[in-house]
Amino acid sequence: MSKKARTEFFPSISKIQFEGPQSTNPLAFKYYQPDEVIMGKKMRDWCRFAVCWWHTFNGQMGTDPFSNVKTHLRPWDKDSSMETFLTRVDVAFEFFTKLGVDYYCFHDVDVAPQGESLTEFQSNLDTISDKLLSKQKETGVKLLWSTQNLFSHPRYKDGAATSPNFDSFAFGCAQTKKMLDVGKKLNAETHVFWGGREGFATALNTKVKSELDHMASFLKMAVAYKKKIGFTAQFTIEPKAREPTAHQYDYDAQTVIGFLYQHGLENDFKVNIEPNHTTLAGHDYEHDLRMASALGMLGSIDCNAGQPYLGWDTDEFPSDPRKALLSMLIVVEQGGIAPGGNNFDCKLRRESTDIEDMFIAHIGGMDCLARGLIGACKLVQEGLMKKALETRYSSWNTSSLAKKVEDGKATLEEIEAYALAASEPKTSSGKQEYLEQLINRYI
């Protein structure tokens, strides 16, 4: 009997190739050349692109807050059986290899059915992760990060790490422990903590201090277990201002970083920034990337976009070259994003129903960020922005007293004496308009 031929889930799609900026082929890269070296790194190593499992393969495609009826109908999504989940692994890795990404990301509930009990869920994860590991070895595609979903199940209606119900807290800890084991098994390079319901709808029924302390205890236990099992992945926390709660404890990058320092966790965690979440917090697209990087805490990026005039998280693929340049400039200036990456936490629009749209959307996002990378590297190499910044802050480099301030050794008395002896300060232009137009030259 002949061996059964392997099923191909995207038979009309070949491996995506680079055709250059003049190409009009939607199924080809215009800017992304993974092995092109820019400023000493291959483009793939600057970008470290990953596909998210939940928006792409987990069977919820085409739903939105106003309808749970799917519009993205896929032939492999037959039911919620273990067989369907196992088939999705084959679908996903064919997609990864044809698209040409090096990484993927998932939540536990994305890849395995929860079953009737926590024990059954863990058993299902063991079976699925065995197949994931086999496909990783077969294809060379790696796990950028994994995480536990502690927000979808009804037991987490009031949160997990911050739940008023201890049993819900305990279930969240058990899920987290299991996913740390799975992450180690699959050689995950990062582990993300996103507290989807760690916050409150009203402070009237909430012990805020207790919940924050419980969350700190939860994170400290995760750190201890990570060390115990020898798991070397980077830990990150993903900020989000609101939705689904009225107030999330992880509001933005600086809120999270302050929390980490308050609880002595600053050496154990960095932040995973999702620019769409940043805009929900009322900031510019690249704001949290910049603030986290400035504080040495930018660990990874969920590179999606949203609509500033909508009040919810729309998870769109990046398509704005200027925002891409500003974001990749931050990555370039900090020397890269490893062991994190650019994960496409993005979903097709409800109206985009063709299977080829899955590829077109990711190609567009990869090209947009690659274009941003090319411009950012050129901007850094030409040094015009750096020169403008150095000129603006030059007085801090010409005064020994200024250096003393930066070293934390100056006193108010000696600064006063300096000011009393000095002439009225001569201020200089901030050159904002010049710099804004300068950026446009590199898009």
C-alpha positions as CSV (number, residue, x, y, z in Angstrom):
1,M,0.0,0.0,0.0
2,S,1.4,3.4,-0.9
3,K,1.9,6.0,1.7
4,K,-0.9,8.5,1.9
5,A,0.0,11.8,0.3
6,R,0.4,14.7,2.6
7,T,-2.5,17.1,2.6
8,E,-1.7,20.6,1.4
9,F,-3.9,23.3,2.9
10,F,-2.7,26.2,0.7
11,P,-2.3,24.5,-2.7
12,S,-2.6,27.7,-4.7
13,I,0.1,29.5,-2.7
14,S,3.8,28.9,-3.3
15,K,6.6,30.0,-1.0
16,I,6.5,33.8,-1.0
17,Q,9.4,35.4,-2.8
18,F,11.0,38.9,-2.9
19,E,10.2,40.8,-6.1
20,G,11.2,44.3,-5.2
21,P,9.4,47.7,-4.8
22,Q,8.2,47.8,-8.5
23,S,6.3,44.5,-8.2
24,T,2.5,44.6,-8.3
25,N,2.1,41.0,-7.1
26,P,0.3,41.0,-3.8
27,L,1.8,37.6,-3.0
28,A,5.4,38.8,-3.1
29,F,7.7,40.9,-0.8
30,K,8.6,44.4,-2.0
31,Y,11.0,45.3,0.8
32,Y,11.6,42.3,3.1
33,Q,14.7,40.3,2.1
34,P,15.4,38.1,5.2
35,D,19.0,37.5,4.5
36,E,20.0,41.1,3.4
37,V,22.5,42.6,5.8
38,I,21.8,46.1,7.1
39,M,24.0,47.7,9.8
40,G,25.7,44.3,10.6
41,K,22.5,42.2,11.0
42,K,20.3,40.3,8.6
43,M,16.9,41.8,8.1
44,R,15.3,38.7,9.6
45,D,17.4,39.2,12.8
46,W,16.4,42.9,13.1
47,C,12.7,42.1,12.5
48,R,12.3,38.6,14.1
49,F,8.8,38.2,12.6
50,A,6.2,35.9,14.3
51,V,2.7,34.8,13.4
52,C,0.1,34.7,16.2
53,W,-1.9,31.5,16.5
54,W,-5.1,33.0,18.0
55,H,-6.1,35.4,15.3
56,T,-4.9,33.2,12.4
57,F,-5.8,29.6,13.2
58,N,-7.9,29.2,16.4
59,G,-11.3,29.0,14.7
60,Q,-12.7,32.4,15.8
61,M,-11.8,34.2,12.5
62,G,-14.2,36.9,11.3
63,T,-16.0,37.3,14.6
64,D,-16.2,40.7,16.3
65,P,-17.9,42.3,19.3
66,F,-21.2,42.4,17.4
67,S,-21.3,38.9,16.0
68,N,-19.8,35.6,17.1
69,V,-20.7,34.0,13.7
70,K,-17.5,33.4,11.7
71,T,-17.1,34.8,8.2
72,H,-13.7,33.2,7.6
73,L,-14.8,29.7,6.8
74,R,-11.8,27.3,6.6
75,P,-12.1,23.7,5.4
76,W,-9.8,22.4,8.2
77,D,-12.1,23.9,11.0
78,K,-14.6,21.1,11.3
79,D,-15.4,21.1,15.0
80,S,-13.8,21.5,18.4
81,S,-12.4,18.0,18.6
82,M,-8.8,17.1,19.3
83,E,-8.4,16.0,15.7
84,T,-9.2,19.5,14.5
85,F,-6.7,21.0,16.9
86,L,-4.1,18.6,15.7
87,T,-4.9,19.4,12.0
88,R,-4.4,23.1,12.8
89,V,-0.8,22.4,13.7
90,D,-0.2,21.1,10.1
91,V,-2.1,24.1,8.7
92,A,0.0,26.5,10.8
93,F,3.4,25.2,9.9
94,E,2.6,25.1,6.2
95,F,1.6,28.7,6.5
96,F,4.7,29.6,8.4
97,T,7.0,28.0,5.9
98,K,5.3,29.3,2.8
99,L,5.3,32.8,4.3
100,G,8.9,32.6,5.4
101,V,8.6,33.6,9.1
102,D,11.0,32.3,11.6
103,Y,8.7,32.3,14.7
104,Y,5.2,31.9,16.0
105,C,3.3,32.6,19.3
106,F,0.3,31.1,21.1
107,H,-1.9,30.9,24.2
108,D,-2.6,27.5,25.7
109,V,-6.3,27.6,24.7
110,D,-5.4,28.4,21.1
111,V,-3.7,25.1,20.4
112,A,-5.5,22.6,22.6
113,P,-9.2,22.0,23.7
114,Q,-9.8,22.7,27.4
115,G,-11.9,19.5,27.8
116,E,-13.9,18.8,30.9
117,S,-11.2,19.4,33.5
118,L,-7.9,21.0,34.2
119,T,-6.3,17.5,34.1
120,E,-7.7,16.8,30.6
121,F,-6.6,20.2,29.4
122,Q,-3.1,19.5,30.6
123,S,-3.1,16.1,28.9
124,N,-4.3,17.7,25.6
125,L,-1.5,20.3,25.9
126,D,1.0,17.4,26.2
127,T,-0.3,15.8,23.0
128,I,-0.4,19.0,21.0
129,S,3.0,20.2,22.2
130,D,4.5,16.9,21.2
131,K,3.3,17.6,17.7
132,L,4.4,21.3,17.8
133,L,7.9,20.2,18.8
134,S,8.0,17.7,16.0
135,K,7.0,20.3,13.4
136,Q,9.5,22.8,14.8
137,K,12.3,20.2,14.3
138,E,10.9,19.4,10.8
139,T,10.7,23.0,9.6
140,G,13.1,25.1,11.7
141,V,10.3,27.5,12.7
142,K,10.8,28.4,16.4
143,L,8.5,29.5,19.2
144,L,9.0,33.2,19.9
145,W,6.7,33.2,22.9
146,S,3.9,31.3,24.6
147,T,1.5,32.3,27.3
148,Q,-1.5,31.2,29.4
149,N,-5.0,32.5,28.6
150,L,-6.3,33.7,32.0
151,F,-9.2,35.8,30.8
152,S,-11.6,33.8,28.5
153,H,-12.9,31.1,30.8
154,P,-15.9,32.1,33.1
155,R,-13.7,31.2,36.2
156,Y,-11.7,34.3,35.3
157,K,-14.6,36.7,35.0
158,D,-13.1,38.8,37.8
159,G,-9.5,38.2,36.8
160,A,-7.0,35.5,37.7
161,A,-3.9,36.8,39.5
162,T,-6.1,39.6,40.9
163,S,-9.3,37.6,41.4
164,P,-11.3,38.0,44.7
165,N,-11.8,34.2,44.5
166,F,-8.8,32.2,45.6
167,D,-9.8,29.1,43.7
168,S,-9.7,31.1,40.4
169,F,-6.3,32.4,41.5
170,A,-5.2,28.8,42.0
171,F,-6.4,27.7,38.6
172,G,-4.5,30.6,37.0
173,C,-1.3,29.5,38.8
174,A,-1.8,25.9,37.6
175,Q,-2.3,27.0,34.0
176,T,0.8,29.2,34.2
177,K,2.9,26.4,35.7
178,K,1.9,24.1,32.8
179,M,2.7,26.7,30.2
180,L,6.1,27.3,31.7
181,D,6.7,23.6,31.3
182,V,5.4,23.7,27.7
183,G,7.5,26.8,26.9
184,K,10.7,25.0,28.1
185,K,9.8,21.9,26.1
186,L,9.4,24.0,23.0
187,N,12.4,26.2,23.6
188,A,10.4,29.4,23.8
189,E,12.6,32.5,23.7
190,T,10.1,34.7,25.7
191,H,7.1,34.1,27.9
192,V,4.4,36.8,27.9
193,F,2.1,37.7,30.8
194,W,-1.0,39.6,29.6
195,G,-3.6,40.1,32.4
196,G,-6.7,40.4,30.2
197,R,-9.0,40.9,33.2
198,E,-6.5,42.0,35.8
199,G,-8.2,45.3,36.7
200,F,-11.7,46.4,37.7
201,A,-15.0,47.5,36.3
202,T,-15.6,49.6,39.5
203,A,-13.4,50.4,42.4
204,L,-16.5,50.2,44.7
205,N,-16.2,46.4,45.0
206,T,-12.4,46.2,44.7
207,K,-9.6,45.9,47.2
208,V,-7.0,47.5,44.9
209,K,-4.0,47.2,47.1
210,S,-4.7,43.5,47.9
211,E,-5.2,42.7,44.2
212,L,-1.9,44.3,43.2
213,D,-0.1,42.5,46.0
214,H,-1.6,39.2,44.8
215,M,-0.5,39.9,41.3
216,A,3.0,40.5,42.6
217,S,2.9,37.2,44.5
218,F,1.8,35.4,41.3
219,L,4.6,36.8,39.3
220,K,7.2,36.0,41.9
221,M,6.0,32.4,42.0
222,A,6.4,32.3,38.2
223,V,9.9,33.6,38.5
224,A,10.8,31.1,41.1
225,Y,9.4,28.2,39.1
226,K,11.2,29.3,35.9
227,K,14.5,29.2,37.8
228,K,13.6,25.9,39.4
229,I,13.1,24.1,36.0
230,G,16.0,25.9,34.3
231,F,13.8,27.7,31.8
232,T,15.8,30.5,30.3
233,A,13.2,32.5,28.4
234,Q,12.7,36.2,28.9
235,F,9.7,37.2,30.9
236,T,7.6,40.1,29.7
237,I,4.4,41.9,30.7
238,E,2.1,43.3,28.1
239,P,0.4,46.7,29.0
240,K,-3.1,47.6,28.1
241,A,-5.0,50.6,29.3
242,R,-8.6,49.3,29.2
243,E,-10.8,46.7,27.6
244,P,-12.2,44.4,28.8
245,T,-12.1,46.1,32.2
246,A,-12.7,49.8,32.7
247,H,-9.2,50.1,34.2
248,Q,-6.3,47.6,33.7
249,Y,-3.6,47.5,36.3
250,D,-1.0,47.3,33.5
251,Y,-2.2,50.6,32.0
252,D,0.9,51.5,30.0
253,A,4.7,50.9,29.9
254,Q,5.6,53.3,32.7
255,T,2.8,51.9,34.9
256,V,4.1,48.4,34.5
257,I,7.7,49.4,35.0
258,G,6.8,51.3,38.2
259,F,4.9,48.2,39.5
260,L,8.0,46.0,38.7
261,Y,10.3,48.3,40.6
262,Q,7.8,48.6,43.5
263,H,7.8,44.8,44.0
264,G,11.5,44.1,43.2
265,L,10.8,42.4,39.9
266,E,12.6,44.9,37.6
267,N,15.4,42.4,36.9
268,D,13.0,39.5,36.1
269,F,10.7,41.2,33.6
270,K,10.6,43.5,30.6
271,V,7.6,44.7,28.7
272,N,5.9,43.4,25.5
273,I,4.5,46.5,23.8
274,E,1.4,46.4,21.6
275,P,1.2,49.8,19.8
276,N,-2.6,49.4,19.5
277,H,-2.8,49.2,23.3
278,T,-0.6,52.3,23.5
279,T,-3.1,54.3,21.4
280,L,-5.9,53.1,23.7
281,A,-3.9,54.6,26.6
282,G,-4.0,58.0,24.7
283,H,-0.4,57.9,23.5
284,D,1.2,58.1,20.1
285,Y,1.7,54.7,18.3
286,E,5.3,54.4,19.2
287,H,5.2,56.1,22.6
288,D,5.4,53.0,24.8
289,L,8.1,51.5,22.6
290,R,10.2,54.7,23.2
291,M,9.6,54.9,26.9
292,A,10.3,51.2,27.5
293,S,13.4,51.3,25.4
294,A,14.6,54.5,27.2
295,L,14.4,52.6,30.5
296,G,16.1,49.5,29.2
297,M,12.8,47.5,29.4
298,L,11.6,46.9,25.8
299,G,11.5,43.1,25.5
300,S,9.2,42.4,22.6
301,I,6.5,43.9,20.3
302,D,3.1,42.9,19.2
303,C,3.2,44.9,16.0
304,N,-0.4,45.8,15.3
305,A,-2.3,49.0,14.7
306,G,-5.7,50.4,15.4
307,Q,-8.0,53.3,14.6
308,P,-7.6,56.3,16.9
309,Y,-11.2,57.2,16.5
310,L,-12.5,53.8,17.7
311,G,-12.6,52.9,21.4
312,W,-11.6,49.3,21.1
313,D,-8.6,47.2,20.2
314,T,-9.0,46.5,16.4
315,D,-5.7,44.5,15.9
316,E,-5.0,45.6,12.4
317,F,-1.9,44.8,10.4
318,P,0.6,47.7,10.3
319,S,0.4,49.7,7.1
320,D,1.7,53.2,8.0
321,P,5.3,53.5,6.8
322,R,6.0,56.5,9.0
323,K,4.9,54.7,12.2
324,A,6.9,51.7,11.0
325,L,10.0,53.8,10.6
326,L,9.6,55.4,14.1
327,S,9.1,52.0,15.7
328,M,12.0,50.3,13.9
329,L,14.2,53.3,14.7
330,I,13.7,52.5,18.4
331,V,14.6,48.8,17.8
332,V,17.7,49.9,15.8
333,E,18.9,52.4,18.4
334,Q,18.7,49.8,21.1
335,G,20.7,47.3,19.0
336,G,17.8,44.8,18.2
337,I,14.8,43.2,19.8
338,A,16.1,39.6,20.6
339,P,15.0,37.5,22.4
340,G,11.7,39.2,21.6
341,G,10.4,39.9,18.2
342,N,7.7,41.5,16.1
343,N,4.7,39.4,16.5
344,F,1.7,40.0,14.2
345,D,-1.0,40.1,16.9
346,C,-3.3,41.1,14.0
347,K,-6.5,39.8,12.5
348,L,-8.1,40.0,9.1
349,R,-11.1,42.3,8.8
350,R,-14.4,40.5,9.0
351,E,-15.0,41.3,5.4
352,S,-11.6,39.8,4.2
353,T,-12.8,36.2,3.6
354,D,-10.4,34.7,1.0
355,I,-7.7,32.3,2.2
356,E,-5.1,34.2,0.2
357,D,-5.9,37.3,2.4
358,M,-4.1,35.5,5.2
359,F,-0.9,35.7,3.2
360,I,-1.5,39.2,1.7
361,A,-2.1,40.7,5.2
362,H,1.1,39.2,6.7
363,I,3.2,40.1,3.6
364,G,2.0,43.7,3.8
365,G,2.8,43.9,7.5
366,M,6.3,42.4,7.0
367,D,7.0,44.7,4.1
368,C,5.8,47.8,6.0
369,L,8.1,47.1,8.9
370,A,11.0,46.1,6.6
371,R,10.5,49.4,4.8
372,G,10.6,51.1,8.2
373,L,13.8,49.2,9.1
374,I,15.5,50.3,5.9
375,G,14.6,54.0,6.5
376,A,15.6,53.8,10.2
377,C,19.0,52.3,9.4
378,K,19.7,55.0,6.8
379,L,18.6,57.7,9.3
380,V,21.0,56.4,11.9
381,Q,23.8,56.0,9.5
382,E,23.5,59.5,8.1
383,G,23.4,60.8,11.7
384,L,21.4,64.1,11.1
385,M,18.9,63.4,13.9
386,K,21.7,62.4,16.3
387,K,23.6,65.6,15.5
388,A,20.5,67.7,16.2
389,L,20.0,66.0,19.5
390,E,23.6,66.4,20.5
391,T,23.5,70.1,19.6
392,R,20.3,70.6,21.7
393,Y,21.9,69.0,24.8
394,S,25.4,70.2,24.3
395,S,25.4,72.3,27.5
396,W,25.3,69.1,29.5
397,N,28.5,68.0,28.0
398,T,30.5,71.2,28.5
399,S,30.0,71.7,32.2
400,S,31.7,69.7,34.9
401,L,28.8,70.6,37.3
402,A,26.3,69.2,34.8
403,K,28.3,65.9,34.8
404,K,28.1,66.0,38.6
405,V,24.3,66.3,38.4
406,E,24.1,63.3,36.1
407,D,26.3,61.3,38.4
408,G,24.0,62.1,41.3
409,K,26.7,63.9,43.3
410,A,25.6,67.6,43.0
411,T,23.9,69.6,45.7
412,L,21.3,72.3,45.5
413,E,23.7,74.8,47.2
414,E,26.4,74.4,44.5
415,I,23.8,74.6,41.7
416,E,22.5,77.8,43.2
417,A,26.0,79.3,43.4
418,Y,26.5,78.4,39.8
419,A,23.2,80.0,38.7
420,L,23.9,83.2,40.7
421,A,27.3,83.6,39.0
422,A,26.0,82.8,35.5
423,S,24.4,85.0,32.9
424,E,20.8,84.6,31.8
425,P,20.5,81.3,29.9
426,K,20.6,81.6,26.1
427,T,18.0,79.0,24.9
428,S,18.1,77.4,21.4
429,S,15.5,76.2,19.0
430,G,14.0,72.8,19.5
431,K,13.8,72.3,15.7
432,Q,10.6,70.3,15.9
433,E,9.4,71.1,12.4
434,Y,12.8,70.4,10.9
435,L,13.0,67.0,12.6
436,E,9.4,66.1,11.6
437,Q,10.2,66.8,7.9
438,L,13.6,65.0,8.2
439,I,11.8,61.8,9.1
440,N,9.8,62.0,5.9
441,R,13.0,61.9,3.8
442,Y,13.6,58.3,5.0
443,I,10.2,56.8,4.4
